[in-house]
Amino acid sequence: MSRRGLLTGLAGISLTGVSAWVALDQSSSSDGPFPVSVETFRAQGSEAGTIELPVPNTVTVLDLFATWCSPCIKQLPTLQSLDAAYEDVAVVSVTNERTGETLTVDDIRAWWADHGGNWTVGHDPDSTLMAALNAGGLPYLAVFDASGTPVFQDSGVVSEARLRSAISEAKS
């Protein structure tokens, strides 16, 4: 058998395996990609553990951010205001940054405290949420109603008025 024939055969086997895995993975949830569980950090306003997103039976504002993202910093005052204004709405911020030598969990905690984060902050290094939301950039915001249906999604800095409107829609 030629090398090209062998590689073509192996590629076909790999694609079949990937197709079967995708089919099995999608068949495990008939409701689409949600809910997604992410790890949470012990940080200002946040406890270590896991959280299911969107938060079950709760209107949820989900903020995807990164510590290197300047627009993400600009979004934080709006999220602070929403978190303070709505006791019955879960505000959750999640970073997909990988921790290791150049960025540690302590770095993320310090960034969080320095920028006034005071609600649940999570970690999604595999970018599962970005893929589930088909998010193309950061910051990325989504608002879910209590049944877990997204009623709003947008990238970039979103105004407080627009997010309040989305929360009202999610509550109705």
Legacy VTK file of the C-alpha trace (Angstrom):
# vtk DataFile Version 3.0
C-alpha trace
ASCII
DATASET POLYDATA
POINTS 172 float
0.000 0.000 0.000
1.337 3.443 -0.865
1.914 6.075 1.769
-0.773 8.278 0.176
-3.288 5.404 0.267
-2.480 4.698 3.916
-2.903 8.377 4.875
-6.188 8.617 2.941
-7.499 5.523 4.731
-6.463 6.842 8.151
-8.090 10.198 7.396
-11.337 8.431 6.494
-11.271 6.425 9.732
-10.589 9.621 11.721
-13.483 11.467 10.102
-15.807 8.556 10.793
-14.729 8.555 14.448
-15.194 12.311 14.773
-18.627 12.124 13.109
-19.701 9.376 15.501
-18.418 11.362 18.508
-20.243 14.518 17.378
-23.450 12.543 16.818
-23.181 10.931 20.258
-22.322 14.234 21.918
-25.287 16.021 20.337
-27.693 13.171 21.002
-27.022 13.472 24.735
-28.789 16.837 24.797
-31.934 17.390 22.778
-32.128 21.009 23.928
-29.002 22.201 22.122
-25.704 23.190 23.660
-27.050 24.392 27.019
-26.689 24.020 29.903
-22.887 24.213 30.143
-21.043 23.667 33.420
-17.972 25.790 34.119
-15.504 25.972 36.950
-15.737 29.064 39.162
-12.944 30.883 40.970
-12.743 31.876 44.581
-12.512 35.626 44.045
-14.199 38.815 45.166
-17.958 38.022 45.062
-17.356 34.493 43.740
-16.921 31.070 45.302
-14.852 28.175 43.976
-16.855 25.326 42.497
-18.908 24.837 39.370
-21.902 26.621 37.934
-24.420 25.573 35.326
-25.018 28.191 32.657
-27.476 29.573 32.163
-28.334 29.356 35.846
-31.383 27.059 36.123
-34.737 28.798 36.650
-33.064 32.205 36.774
-32.701 35.067 34.335
-28.970 35.055 33.590
-26.663 37.727 32.201
-23.561 35.997 30.857
-20.437 38.025 30.136
-17.550 36.420 28.251
-14.342 38.368 28.885
-10.554 38.243 28.968
-8.108 40.100 31.189
-6.234 41.443 28.130
-9.433 42.866 26.579
-9.805 46.670 26.942
-13.497 46.705 25.884
-14.136 44.031 28.542
-12.936 46.494 31.173
-15.276 49.152 29.738
-18.210 46.705 30.079
-17.640 46.065 33.798
-19.319 49.217 35.226
-22.553 48.271 33.443
-22.356 44.743 34.841
-21.685 46.166 38.323
-24.810 48.306 38.023
-26.935 45.370 36.824
-25.657 43.093 39.574
-26.570 45.722 42.186
-29.976 46.484 40.653
-31.373 42.969 40.181
-31.417 40.582 43.132
-33.318 38.003 41.079
-30.926 38.012 38.086
-27.682 36.038 37.997
-24.756 37.975 36.547
-21.879 35.655 35.635
-18.601 36.526 33.926
-16.464 33.811 32.327
-12.971 33.931 30.872
-11.622 31.386 28.423
-8.006 32.283 29.131
-5.701 29.372 29.849
-3.794 29.566 33.094
-0.197 28.502 33.391
3.156 30.244 33.320
2.106 33.637 31.928
-1.339 33.928 33.556
-2.243 32.397 36.897
-5.517 32.051 38.755
-4.131 34.594 41.230
-3.588 37.020 38.321
-7.232 36.634 37.319
-8.366 37.122 40.930
-6.270 40.304 41.224
-7.585 41.623 37.881
-11.134 40.861 39.025
-10.700 42.768 42.295
-8.841 45.660 40.612
-11.718 46.157 38.164
-14.557 45.867 40.685
-15.876 42.416 39.859
-18.136 41.301 42.697
-20.231 38.469 41.260
-19.561 34.933 40.068
-16.516 34.589 37.833
-15.872 31.375 35.926
-13.251 29.700 33.789
-13.884 27.996 30.450
-10.439 27.269 28.947
-11.938 25.042 26.235
-14.170 27.917 25.013
-17.276 25.741 25.268
-19.473 28.775 25.932
-18.012 30.752 23.036
-18.753 27.826 20.730
-22.249 27.284 22.155
-23.087 30.968 21.638
-21.252 31.178 18.319
-19.431 34.168 19.808
-16.907 35.800 17.541
-15.293 38.314 19.857
-14.949 39.713 23.355
-16.639 40.997 25.314
-19.649 38.894 24.422
-22.892 39.221 26.341
-25.941 37.004 26.429
-29.143 37.250 28.431
-31.163 34.085 29.048
-34.710 33.810 30.344
-35.483 31.547 33.308
-36.117 28.589 30.989
-32.568 28.902 29.612
-33.499 30.395 26.244
-31.197 33.165 25.015
-33.195 36.360 24.404
-30.207 38.594 23.667
-26.671 38.133 22.337
-24.130 40.728 21.228
-20.400 41.282 21.021
-18.643 44.466 21.999
-19.555 46.895 24.734
-23.334 46.858 25.268
-25.163 49.770 26.853
-26.838 49.424 30.203
-30.146 50.490 28.655
-29.959 47.691 26.079
-29.113 45.094 28.727
-31.917 46.320 31.016
-34.306 45.980 28.072
-33.070 42.425 27.447
-33.515 41.578 31.137
-37.082 42.938 31.026
-37.757 40.803 27.956
-36.299 37.762 29.707
-38.528 38.336 32.735
-41.746 38.656 30.708
LINES 1 173
172 0 1 2 3 4 5 6 7 8 9 10 11 12 13 14 15 16 17 18 19 20 21 22 23 24 25 26 27 28 29 30 31 32 33 34 35 36 37 38 39 40 41 42 43 44 45 46 47 48 49 50 51 52 53 54 55 56 57 58 59 60 61 62 63 64 65 66 67 68 69 70 71 72 73 74 75 76 77 78 79 80 81 82 83 84 85 86 87 88 89 90 91 92 93 94 95 96 97 98 99 100 101 102 103 104 105 106 107 108 109 110 111 112 113 114 115 116 117 118 119 120 121 122 123 124 125 126 127 128 129 130 131 132 133 134 135 136 137 138 139 140 141 142 143 144 145 146 147 148 149 150 151 152 153 154 155 156 157 158 159 160 161 162 163 164 165 166 167 168 169 170 171
